[in-house]
Amino acid sequence: MRDRTRFTLLDFVLLALLFSGIAYIVFRMKAELHYNWDWSAVASYIIRYDAKGGEYVPGLLLSGLAVTFKLSIWSTILASIIGLFMGLMRISHKAGLRLTSALYVGIVRNIPSIVFIFIFYFFISGQIADAFNSDSLSSSISGHSDFVSLLFSPPAMFSVFISAVLTLALYEGAYMTEIVRAGIESVERGQGEAADALGFSWRQKMRYIVLPQAFKRILPPMAGQIISVIKDSAIVSVISVQDLTFRGTELMASTYKTYEIWITITMMYFLLTYGCSTAVGQMEKYMERKGYV
Amino acid sequence: MKKIVLFIFSIFFLLSGCAKNESGRLLDDVKKRGVLRVGMSTFVPWAMNDKEGNLIGFEIDVATALAKDMGVKVEFIPTKWSGIIPALLTGKFDVIIGGMGITEERIKKVDFSDPYDYTGMSIVASRKKAPGYTNLSDFNKSDIIIAARLGTTAADAAKKNFPNAQLKLFDDEAQAIQELLTDRVHAVVASSPLPEFHAIKYSSRFYLPLNDTLTKEPIGFAMRKNEDSLKDYFNSWIKKRWKDGFLRDRKKYWFRTRDWEKRVE
């Protein structure tokens, strides 16, 4: 028997309070801001009709969203790999590996993200970007420029994009390391001991016994972290990656439609992250049905 | 722990040391590469996005013409103003063409070409919060709050001209103007003609307290130090383009007329 959700008087009172609160804020905004709302052009920032080509093309904000999306995907993949390896190193018996991982997590987690991004971008990623800028590579990129643009970014922005992906991956990787470590440590000691007793090597123990069990426990916090990657990707706008936030601030500087653009950006981020949350929710349900969890 | 910190810092500095390519050959490099990479930031009407999302503006015209005369393509790299000099120093682009005022402080870090333009800082004030102010000293009081854009010469001008006033700095002018619209600051200092444009746009709420600009400052291309051949090239280009009237003509179009407005709105 499932409980039917019923609206009680308390619910109505709460709803009424919520709506009057929103109405009050909107009213105050109207009264205080003296702002000329102008939504007329906002649609064209998302998608606009190109008269020359005779087709619809993505506007500035939508192409920014595409960059944010690509940035998040690549950083997530890279951060998961970093997280897995660093997480394994964190519980290693070798002191050197354990210390390296602890140092990495300790440094990254204790530096504000924006400072980390600046330091990494100006001091370290220059080297990496130089490697990517070398003539042989840039010519090989421009040979497949459509392909590279689709997967990463236009060749002109390639080195900045790669720097941003690396920075974000290293930053988020530290949190993922901790999630992986906690997941592995949450697997009962007896499991590991049983594997040892059966004569499994360390690699076999991890692969067949510990990691499959840890994975189920890692998944929910990991999903939260992935959504975090999307949100945190906004900070790379300070190093001038042309993501959604950067495009938005540039557009605001051009048009002075501060509020319209911020609100539009908020909704675009929300669609992306809410979509992700829903997808993860579905995946968890699916795994539950299949009996993995 | 101290040793670790020292170690990390020394790695940073070592790396940042090798980040610099051999200097002095940038002009050749640019020609060989076939692309001039230009760092800029959105400032109306120096550089901004038009309706189609293309960059337009005075600086965009200047940089495009410069690259064309060099026989190379131009590539614009939009960059946050507050980080634009470090980005130039670490080689993210070759030159800043972004209405950058030549100042003592900046000369310590970068080289400038000869001035190709002059700009002044002007001030726009709120009719409600700062009514009827007509001279500088009216704003130089401790209860006056002035907004400006972070890292610009406007911020310096505000600091110098109004040492007693409180300064509120923002990442771009749009936020500063918004602050003025909500009456949280008394005035905004920015490069002319931006304050003038806003005084016209919101004429019922803003006014121009002073008749003249606060300062008059030279604007140059900024590049890394020791790039003398590039600098010489830029200087001779600027001289030539002043003589044939190109720079004056573009300046008139972007600063004295509003014909370009329908390209943006």
Interface residues (C-beta under 8 A of the other chain):
Chain A: E32 L33 H34 Y35 A41 S44 R48 D50 G59 L60 S63 L103 I107 F118 I119 F122 F123 I124 G126 Q127 A129 D130 A156 M157 V160 S237 V238 I239 S240 Q242 F246 T249 E250 L251 M252 A253 S254 T255 Y256 T258
Chain B: I4 I8 F12 L15 S16 C18 A19 N21 S41 T42 F43 V44 M48 N49 K51 E52 G53 E75 I77 P78 T79 K80 G83 P86 A87 T90 G91 K92 D171 D172 E173 A174 Q175 I177 Q178 L181 T182 D183 R205 V264 E265
